[in-house]
Amino acid sequence: MRQADAGQFSQQQAKRLIAAVLALEAIAFTGGITVAPLIIEGMVADKAATSAVLGAYLAIGAFVAFIASPVLGSLSDAYGRRPVLIWSLVCATAANVILALAPTISVFFFGRIISGLAGATMATCYAYASDITQDDERTGIFGFLGAVFGLGLIAGPAVGGILGEWNDRTPFLAAAVLCAASTTFVIARLPESLPPKLRTPFSWANANPAGSFALLIRRPRLWRGSVLYFLMQNATNVVLAMFVLYTTDRYGWSGLSAGLAMAATGVLRAVVQVVLVERLSTRSGDRATIILGLGFGVVGFSIWSFAPTGAFFLTGIPFVALLSLSSPSVMSIMTRDVSPSEQGQLQGALNAISAVAGVTAPFLFGAIYAFVAAKHPPVALQGAPFLMGALVLLVAAGIAAYLSPRTQLAAGNAP
């Protein structure tokens, strides 16, 4: 590791600990989301408005994360990763306690706002990973962290569903315990990864979304990478937004069948990120790995778009899972264009981009599906959202072809 205060704490120990923090965070978040609709339904007077209130509940958290992520990223560059990570986990713990005890919908929304302030956990963990690895090691560790976080997202709904059988609020109480445990682990075991000599003074000019995005715009490869990352996040979100609705509508699957198939997709994505990402990036390079992953994604989404039966639809799952080859390599390339004192700002900007995609993608693909279902009943057109996802990935592949994988920071950030 790059700092004196790490002592005997090894890189592998740090890697495992931040991975555990991400997994617990993912389980805590998705576990609570599973019961949020039930809690909201019990709080609103008009039951028909539950879906709209739920949408607002999810959107406000994403919006707060969009605002807070660049701020916390810049703070981690100025004061270190550890205090910002502790702050995020304390906020997450407090938010889940509030959500578990909230007597009214307004207090419930307040808890979601506090949760949004904790949205920098992933960005800070990735910045920490950048600190403790060399350029050529980052693709592998980013893939590993993405896989662990993805498995947490899969496990969370199952945990939330089981605990929710006892009481609607129990998953939030369990989430608070998980976040408190993560906080304890970080305070007790995780050393700082960014030494004082590599830190940069905090500046509000850089700590807002506009200032954070200015970092991306000033450097051509970062700009291309951020557009590529945004397109990939939107395409990936089509799975979350449309998978269950599409398979139940078109193939008559039960909710359980659709959920199991979606979980299988997530597990395969994790396997790809752990087993294949580092090997392929080492052998073929990051740019080739990105393009390969995007190509598999195009094939998978195309199969999903036109599959005449549920069995044929299943053949597209491995191809969609291989799309996860791309994201770690994109992030790894982008980290090479910023100094150690800017890694937090970069990860905050990427977290903000992800938050924007999390809001725009469900609306975009949902609107496409609603239009197709209303105006064009023929079954062949029902897969239009996935076909649009494939087109988005094709555009992303075109951008990736011009994304140089070489380190450019020392060369003046040339394109």
N, C-alpha and C positions, 0 to 999 in steps of 0.2 A: 504494500500500500504506500501511498505517497506522503504520509505524514508521520511525525514523530510520536504523536499521542496515541497511535493505534496499538503500541506495545506489541504483545505477542498475538494480537487478534489477527488471524490470517484472512487473506482475500476470500477463501472458500467459506470461512465462518461468516464473514460479512454478507457474502452472496446468499447463503442459506437464510440468514436472519431477515434481510430485506425481502427475500422471497416469501418467508413466513408472514411478514407484515402485510404484503400485498394479498396473499391468500386469505388471511383473516379479514382484511378490509373488504374483499370481494364477497366473501360469505356473509359478512355482516350487512352489506348494502343490499344484495339481492334477496337475502332472507327477509329483510324488512319490507321490500317492495312487494313480496307475494301477499302480504296481509294488508297493505295500504288501501287497496280498493274496498275491502270489507270494513275497515275502520272509517274511511270517508263516507261510505254508504250509511253507516250508523250515525253520522254527524250532520249530514245535509238533510234539509227538510224535503227537498224535491229529489226523489230517488232517480228520476230520469237524468238529473244533472250530474250524477256520480262520475260518468266518464269524462265530462268536461272539467270537473274539479280535479280529477286524477291527472288529466293532461296538464292542467295548470300547476299542480303539485310537482310533477316531474320537470316541467319546463323551468320553474323558478329555481330549482336546485341547479339545473344546467346553466342557467343564466348567471347565478352567483358564482359558480365555478369558473365560468368564462371570465368574469371580472377579477376574481381572486387569484387565479392561477398565475398570471404574470407577476402580480404583486409578491406572492409567496416565492416564486421562482427567483425574482431579483433579491428578495430578502435572504434566500439561501446562498446566493452569490456573495452577499455582503457579510453575513454573520455565520455562515456554515449550514450544512444540511441538517445536522442533528437537531438544533433548536426548532427549525421549521417543521421537521417531521414530527417532533413531540407536540408542537402546537396543533398540527393537523389531526393527530390521533386524540388529543384532549378534546378538540372540537367535535370529532366524530363520537367520542364517548358521551359528551354532554348532549349532543343532538339526539342520540338514540334514547337517552334517559327522558328527554323532553317528549319525544315521539311516543314513548311507552306510557307516559303519564298524562299526556295532553288531554284536557277535559273538553276543549272546543276546537273547531276547525281552524280558528285563527292561531291558536297555540301550536296546533299540528303543523301548520304552514311555517310558523316561526322555527320549529325544529328542523324543517327541511332547509330553511335558509342557513341555519347553523351548520347543517350537514354540507351545504355547498361550500362553506368556508373551509371545510376539511378536504375539499376536492383536490388539493395539491399533493396528497399522499403518493400517488403514482408518479407524478412529475418529479418529486423530490427523491424517490427511490431510484428512478432512472438516472437522475443527475448524480446520485451517490455511486451508481454502477459505473457511470462514465469516469468518475474520479478514481476509482480503484482498478481500472483496466486500461490497457493500451489500445490504440486505434484498431488494431487488427483482432482484438478480442471482444469488441463491443457487440458485434452482430450475434455472437453466441450467447452472451449474457442477456442481451435484450430478448432474444428468442426464448431463453429459459424463463425469464421473468414474465413474459407475455403468456407462456404456457401455464405457469403457476396461477397467474391471475385469471386466466380463462377457466381453469379447473375450479377455481373458487366461485366463479360466476355460475358454473354448472351445479356445484354442490349447494350453493346458497338457497335456491328455490326449494330443493328437497328438504333442507334443514328447516327452512321457514314454514313449509307446509306441514311437517311433522309437529313442530312446536306450536303452530297455529291451531292444531286440533285441541290443545288444552285451553288456550286463550288467545284472542286476536293480538294482544299486546306482548305476549311472551317472546316472539321473535325479536322485537326491538330491545327487550331486556337482555336477551342472549347476545345481541349485537353489541350492546353497551359493554358487556363482560368481555367479549372478544377484543374490542377496541381498547379497553382498559388493560387487558393482558398484553396487547401489542405495545402500548405506551410503557408498561413496566419493562418489557424486554429491551426496548430501545434505550430507556434511561439506564438500565442496569448493565447492558452488554454492548451496545453499539457505539464505537468511537467515532469521532469526527473524521470526515474524509477530505475536507477542503482546508488545507493549512492557511493560517492568516496571511502569509506572504502572497498567496494566489487569489485573495479575495479582492473585490472591487467595491468602492463606496456605493451605498444605496442611492438611487435617483428615481424620483417619481416620474421623470420623463421616460424612463425605461420600464417602469413598473405598472403600466396600464396597458390594455390590449393594443392600443394604437402604437405606443412606444415599443412594445414587445414585437409587434409585427414589423415595425421599422427595421429591427435587426434582420428579419428575414428578407425584406425588400432590398436592403443595402448590398446584399451579397447574392450574386446571380444564382449560385448553386443552391443556397438556402431557399431562395424564392421558388425555384423549380421543385425542390424537394418538398416545400410546404404545400404547393398546389397538388403535387402527386399524393402527398399524405392525406390531404383533404378529400380528394377523389376516392382514394382507397377506403377511408373511413366511411364515406357515404355509401359506397358499394357494399361494404361489410355490414352496414346497418340495415340493408335490405333484408338480410337473413333474420335479424331480430324483429323487424317490422312486419314481414310478410309470411314467414315460414308457416306458422300455425294456421293463420287465416287461409292461406292459399291451399295448403294440403287438405284441410278440412272441407273447404268449399269445392275444390276440383276433384279430389279423389275419395271424399267421404270418410277420411280418417277420423278416428276419435281424438279427443284432446290428449289422451294418454299416448296414443301411437305417434302423434305429431311431436309431443314433448320428448319422447324417447329418441325419435329420429333426430330432433334438433340437438339433444344432448350428445348423441353419437357424433354429430358433426363437430361439436365443441371438443370432444375427447380426441378425435382425429386431428383437429387443429393443434391441440397441445402436443400430441405425439410428433407432428411435423416440426413444431418449433423446437422441441427438445432434441430430436434425433437427426433431423435433416438440415436445419438452417445453418448451423456452424460448419458442417461438412461441405455443403454446397458452396457457401460463401468462400471458404478456404480454397476449394478446388477450382471454382469457376469465377469467383469474384462477386462482389456485391451487386453490381449492375446486372450481370447475367442472372443472378438469383432473383432479383426483383422482376425482371421481364419474364422469367420462367414461371414465377408464382402468379403473375398477372395473367399469363396465357392459360394456365390451369384454371384460374378463376373464370375466364371468358368461356372456356369449355363447360365448366360446371354450371354456370348460370344459363348457358344456352340449352343444356340438357334439361334443366329445371323449367325453362320457358316452354319447351315443346313436348316434354314427356307425356305420352298419351295415357300412361297408367302409373299408379303409385310405385309399382315395382321398378319401372324404368326410371322414375324420379330418383329412386334410391341410388342408382348408378352414378348420379351426379355428385353425391356427397363427398367421395374421396377427392374429386377435382376441386370442389369448393374449399375443402380443408387445406389443400395445397396452396391456396391463395395466401395462407398465413406465412409462406416463405418470404413474402415481400416486405412487410412492415418492419421487422427488425433490421433488415439491410438498409432501408431508407433512413431510419433513425441513426444507424451507425455512420452512414455517409455524412449526414448533416452534422453530427457531433465533431467531425474533423475540420469543420469550417469555423469553429468557435473555440476560444481559449478556455482553460479550466474555470476562469472567473465568470464565464458567460454560459456555462452548461445549465445552470438553474434557469436563466432567462430563456434559453432555447426550449427546455423541457416545459416551462410554463406556457410558452407560445404554442407548442404542440398540444398541450393539454387543452388550451383554449380553442384550438382548431378542432380537436376531437369533440369538445362540448358543442360547438356550432354544428358540426356534422350530426351529432346526436339529436339536435332539434330539427334541423332541416330535412334529414333523410326520411324520418317517419311521415312528415307532411308530404314530401315529394312523391315517394313511392306509394303512400296511401291514397293520394289524390289520383295518381295514374290508375291504381287498381279500382278505385271507385268509379272513375270515368269508363273504364273498360267494362266493368260489371254492369253499369247502367246503360251504356250505349251500344255495346257490342257483345251480346250474349254468347256467340260461338266460342266453344271451349278453347280453340286454337289461340285466341287472343288473351286468355286469362293470365298467361305468363308474362305479360308486358312489363311489369315491374322488374322481373329478373332479366328480361332482355335489355331493359334500360341499364340495369346494373352491369351487364356485359359490355355495353357500349361505353359506359363510364370507364371501365377497366381498359378498354382499347385505347381511349384517349390517354389514360395514365401510362400505358405502355409506350405510347409515342413520346411522352415527356421523359420517361425513364431512359429512353435510348440516348438522350442528350445529357444525362446526368453522369458527369465524370466521377469515378470512384476514388480518384487520387486525393490525397491530403492537399488542401489548397490554402490553408491558413498562412503558412510561411511564404506563399507565393503571392500574397496580396489579394487572396480571395478571387482569383481569376475565375471566369466561368468554366 
